[in-house]
Amino acid sequence: MADAGVFIGWGAPIHGRETVGLDVFNEALALQGRLQDAGEIESFEASLLGPHGGGLGGFILIRGSEEQMTALKANDEFERINARASLVVEELGVVDAALGEGMAEALEVYRAAVDDLA
Protein backbone atom coordinates (compact mmCIF):
# COMPACT_ATOMS: atom_id res chain seq x y z
CA MET A 1 0.00 0.00 0.00
CA ALA A 2 1.27 3.47 -0.89
CA ASP A 3 2.69 5.49 1.98
CA ALA A 4 3.69 8.51 -0.09
CA GLY A 5 2.42 10.54 -2.98
CA VAL A 6 2.93 13.51 -5.20
CA PHE A 7 -0.01 15.88 -5.66
CA ILE A 8 0.08 17.96 -8.83
CA GLY A 9 -2.55 20.69 -8.84
CA TRP A 10 -3.27 23.47 -11.29
CA GLY A 11 -5.55 26.41 -11.82
CA ALA A 12 -7.07 27.92 -14.93
CA PRO A 13 -5.41 27.55 -18.31
CA ILE A 14 -3.45 30.55 -19.52
CA HIS A 15 -5.60 32.40 -22.06
CA GLY A 16 -4.65 31.34 -25.57
CA ARG A 17 -2.81 28.21 -24.36
CA GLU A 18 -5.86 25.99 -23.79
CA THR A 19 -5.20 23.59 -26.69
CA VAL A 20 -1.55 23.17 -25.76
CA GLY A 21 -2.66 22.67 -22.16
CA LEU A 22 -4.78 19.69 -23.21
CA ASP A 23 -1.79 18.20 -25.01
CA VAL A 24 0.42 18.58 -21.93
CA PHE A 25 -2.31 17.06 -19.72
CA ASN A 26 -2.51 14.05 -22.04
CA GLU A 27 1.30 13.73 -22.00
CA ALA A 28 1.23 13.70 -18.20
CA LEU A 29 -1.45 11.01 -18.08
CA ALA A 30 0.44 8.90 -20.62
CA LEU A 31 3.64 9.18 -18.57
CA GLN A 32 1.86 8.17 -15.36
CA GLY A 33 0.32 5.19 -17.18
CA ARG A 34 3.74 4.05 -18.42
CA LEU A 35 5.27 4.49 -14.97
CA GLN A 36 2.46 2.48 -13.39
CA ASP A 37 2.79 -0.30 -15.99
CA ALA A 38 6.55 -0.41 -15.31
CA GLY A 39 5.99 -0.61 -11.53
CA GLU A 40 7.74 2.72 -10.96
CA ILE A 41 4.64 4.11 -9.22
CA GLU A 42 1.82 2.22 -7.54
CA SER A 43 -1.09 4.14 -9.06
CA PHE A 44 -2.40 7.56 -9.99
CA GLU A 45 -5.70 9.35 -10.23
CA ALA A 46 -6.58 12.47 -12.20
CA SER A 47 -9.49 14.78 -11.49
CA LEU A 48 -10.92 17.85 -13.18
CA LEU A 49 -12.88 19.99 -10.74
CA GLY A 50 -16.07 21.86 -11.47
CA PRO A 51 -16.41 25.59 -10.86
CA HIS A 52 -16.21 26.29 -7.13
CA GLY A 53 -14.80 29.79 -6.70
CA GLY A 54 -11.32 28.60 -5.78
CA GLY A 55 -8.09 28.47 -7.72
CA LEU A 56 -7.74 24.70 -8.05
CA GLY A 57 -8.99 23.46 -11.42
CA GLY A 58 -7.77 19.90 -11.27
CA PHE A 59 -5.14 17.56 -9.93
CA ILE A 60 -3.26 14.33 -10.36
CA LEU A 61 -2.46 12.29 -7.25
CA ILE A 62 0.37 9.82 -7.77
CA ARG A 63 0.78 7.04 -5.18
CA GLY A 64 3.75 4.88 -4.26
CA SER A 65 6.56 4.37 -1.79
CA GLU A 66 8.85 7.15 -0.58
CA GLU A 67 11.56 5.70 -2.81
CA GLN A 68 9.27 5.68 -5.85
CA MET A 69 8.23 9.30 -5.24
CA THR A 70 11.86 10.40 -4.85
CA ALA A 71 12.74 8.69 -8.14
CA LEU A 72 9.65 10.17 -9.82
CA LYS A 73 10.62 13.74 -8.90
CA ALA A 74 14.09 13.12 -10.39
CA ASN A 75 12.67 11.62 -13.61
CA ASP A 76 13.68 13.82 -16.57
CA GLU A 77 10.38 13.34 -18.41
CA PHE A 78 8.38 14.16 -15.26
CA GLU A 79 10.41 17.36 -14.81
CA ARG A 80 10.00 18.29 -18.51
CA ILE A 81 6.21 17.82 -18.45
CA ASN A 82 5.91 19.91 -15.27
CA ALA A 83 8.00 22.66 -16.86
CA ARG A 84 5.72 22.59 -19.91
CA ALA A 85 2.63 22.60 -17.67
CA SER A 86 3.90 25.69 -15.85
CA LEU A 87 3.78 27.51 -19.19
CA VAL A 88 0.14 26.65 -19.96
CA VAL A 89 -1.69 26.80 -16.60
CA GLU A 90 -1.87 29.17 -13.67
CA GLU A 91 -0.76 28.12 -10.20
CA LEU A 92 0.92 24.79 -10.96
CA GLY A 93 1.92 23.06 -7.74
CA VAL A 94 3.86 19.83 -7.25
CA VAL A 95 3.60 18.85 -3.59
CA ASP A 96 4.71 15.85 -1.54
CA ALA A 97 1.77 14.01 0.03
CA ALA A 98 1.66 11.67 3.02
CA LEU A 99 -0.64 8.68 2.47
CA GLY A 100 -1.50 5.53 4.40
CA GLU A 101 1.20 4.69 6.95
CA GLY A 102 3.12 7.75 5.80
CA MET A 103 0.26 9.89 7.08
CA ALA A 104 0.60 8.41 10.55
CA GLU A 105 4.31 9.22 10.51
CA ALA A 106 3.64 12.79 9.30
CA LEU A 107 1.11 13.27 12.11
CA GLU A 108 3.68 12.07 14.65
CA VAL A 109 6.18 14.66 13.38
CA TYR A 110 3.48 17.34 13.56
CA ARG A 111 2.46 16.26 17.08
CA ALA A 112 6.10 16.47 18.22
CA ALA A 113 6.38 19.99 16.77
CA VAL A 114 3.18 21.03 18.54
CA ASP A 115 4.47 19.60 21.82
CA ASP A 116 7.82 21.41 21.37
CA LEU A 117 6.03 24.74 21.04
CA ALA A 118 3.42 24.18 23.75
Number of C-alpha atoms within 10 A of each C-alpha: 10 18 18 24 27 23 20 18 22 22 18 16 20 15 10 9 12 14 12 17 20 14 12 20 19 12 16 20 16 12 15 23 16 13 16 17 12 10 12 18 23 20 17 18 12 17 11 12 11 9 9 8 7 7 13 19 20 16 19 20 18 23 25 23 18 18 11 18 22 15 14 21 14 11 11 11 14 17 13 12 15 18 13 15 24 18 15 24 20 18 17 20 17 16 12 17 19 20 19 13 12 17 14 13 14 14 12 12 12 12 11 12 11 10 9 8 6 6
